[in-house]
Amino acid sequence: MADSYDRPDLPALAELERVLHTMAEELAAWRRRTLKAEAELKEAQASGGVVAGTELKESRQRVIDLETENHALRHRIDAAKERLRVLAARLSFLEQHGGGTAA
């Protein structure tokens, strides 16, 4: 009798993989923005660190926009961490109650 066995931990592992992939993408985006900001800072320092007129207003608005985005991204990361915690708890439960066959 060929009884197919479906591992109970596979859905949790798939969800964990999706969450980790999303977090990796967000970290890569942060890195790109950081590198861009560092390049802009070096450029400003090369010109004596002076930003004039409309550039100053644009720079201030950019800082406000980046701080807002940073806050939103921190919130998303906190939510992702919570999902990871829940997934880890589910996976642990499955491993403990799956008769040891989930590992």
MINU-929927 format. One record per residue (C-alpha): residue number from 1; residue in one letter; x, y, z. Coordinates in Angstrom, 3 decimals. Layout:
# residues N
PT,resi,resn,X,Y,Z
PT,NUM,a,X,Y,Z
...
//
This chain:
# residues 103
PT,resi,resn,X,Y,Z
PT,1,m,0.000,0.000,0.000
PT,2,a,1.631,3.251,-1.148
PT,3,d,0.597,5.854,1.392
PT,4,s,1.984,9.275,0.545
PT,5,y,3.284,11.247,3.496
PT,6,d,3.034,15.035,3.420
PT,7,r,5.468,16.704,5.757
PT,8,p,3.541,19.036,8.081
PT,9,d,6.416,21.510,8.259
PT,10,l,6.595,22.246,4.515
PT,11,p,4.000,25.080,4.477
PT,12,a,5.727,26.775,7.425
PT,13,l,9.126,26.405,5.752
PT,14,a,7.775,27.838,2.483
PT,15,e,6.326,30.829,4.316
PT,16,l,9.601,31.300,6.203
PT,17,e,11.478,31.258,2.895
PT,18,r,9.130,33.928,1.463
PT,19,v,9.606,36.138,4.524
PT,20,l,13.385,35.771,4.401
PT,21,h,13.397,36.581,0.680
PT,22,t,11.346,39.730,1.320
PT,23,m,13.672,40.807,4.127
PT,24,a,16.715,40.225,1.906
PT,25,e,15.167,42.425,-0.801
PT,26,e,14.457,45.181,1.716
PT,27,l,18.004,45.020,3.067
PT,28,a,19.371,45.268,-0.474
PT,29,a,17.196,48.338,-1.099
PT,30,w,18.490,49.903,2.132
PT,31,r,22.039,49.215,1.021
PT,32,r,21.443,50.876,-2.363
PT,33,r,19.943,53.944,-0.682
PT,34,t,22.823,54.076,1.797
PT,35,l,25.420,53.931,-0.965
PT,36,k,23.600,56.681,-2.856
PT,37,a,23.411,58.861,0.263
PT,38,e,27.121,58.303,0.954
PT,39,a,27.970,59.331,-2.609
PT,40,e,25.831,62.470,-2.230
PT,41,l,27.576,63.259,1.070
PT,42,k,31.023,62.880,-0.493
PT,43,e,29.946,65.150,-3.326
PT,44,a,28.708,67.773,-0.857
PT,45,q,31.922,67.494,1.180
PT,46,a,33.978,67.934,-1.985
PT,47,s,32.253,71.276,-2.583
PT,48,g,33.050,72.406,0.944
PT,49,g,29.901,70.968,2.447
PT,50,v,27.907,73.977,1.304
PT,51,v,24.463,73.466,-0.154
PT,52,a,22.828,76.625,-1.425
PT,53,g,19.276,77.945,-1.953
PT,54,t,16.825,75.539,-3.508
PT,55,e,19.278,72.682,-3.047
PT,56,l,19.024,73.215,0.699
PT,57,k,15.222,73.022,0.615
PT,58,e,15.345,69.914,-1.572
PT,59,s,17.902,68.329,0.754
PT,60,r,15.761,69.028,3.802
PT,61,q,12.700,67.576,2.076
PT,62,r,14.749,64.534,1.052
PT,63,v,15.806,64.023,4.679
PT,64,i,12.173,64.233,5.798
PT,65,d,11.125,61.778,3.074
PT,66,l,13.921,59.364,3.990
PT,67,e,13.069,59.541,7.687
PT,68,t,9.426,58.796,6.875
PT,69,e,10.446,55.895,4.649
PT,70,n,12.860,54.648,7.311
PT,71,h,10.053,54.649,9.874
PT,72,a,7.777,52.691,7.516
PT,73,l,10.536,50.186,6.736
PT,74,r,11.300,49.689,10.432
PT,75,h,7.620,48.957,10.962
PT,76,r,7.679,46.406,8.117
PT,77,i,10.801,44.756,9.529
PT,78,d,9.227,44.554,12.981
PT,79,a,6.163,42.926,11.420
PT,80,a,8.394,40.495,9.498
PT,81,k,10.273,39.643,12.703
PT,82,e,6.966,38.887,14.403
PT,83,r,5.924,36.653,11.481
PT,84,l,9.278,34.870,11.744
PT,85,r,8.759,34.373,15.484
PT,86,v,5.306,32.879,14.841
PT,87,l,6.662,30.655,12.062
PT,88,a,9.509,29.460,14.262
PT,89,a,7.020,28.611,17.010
PT,90,r,4.825,26.734,14.525
PT,91,l,7.811,24.876,13.123
PT,92,s,8.975,23.964,16.618
PT,93,f,5.490,22.723,17.460
PT,94,l,5.383,20.624,14.286
PT,95,e,8.785,19.156,15.033
PT,96,q,7.791,18.305,18.604
PT,97,h,4.386,16.872,17.762
PT,98,g,5.194,15.336,14.407
PT,99,g,6.848,12.309,15.953
PT,100,g,10.292,13.570,15.045
PT,101,t,9.713,13.017,11.321
PT,102,a,9.526,16.722,10.441
PT,103,a,13.266,17.320,10.810
//
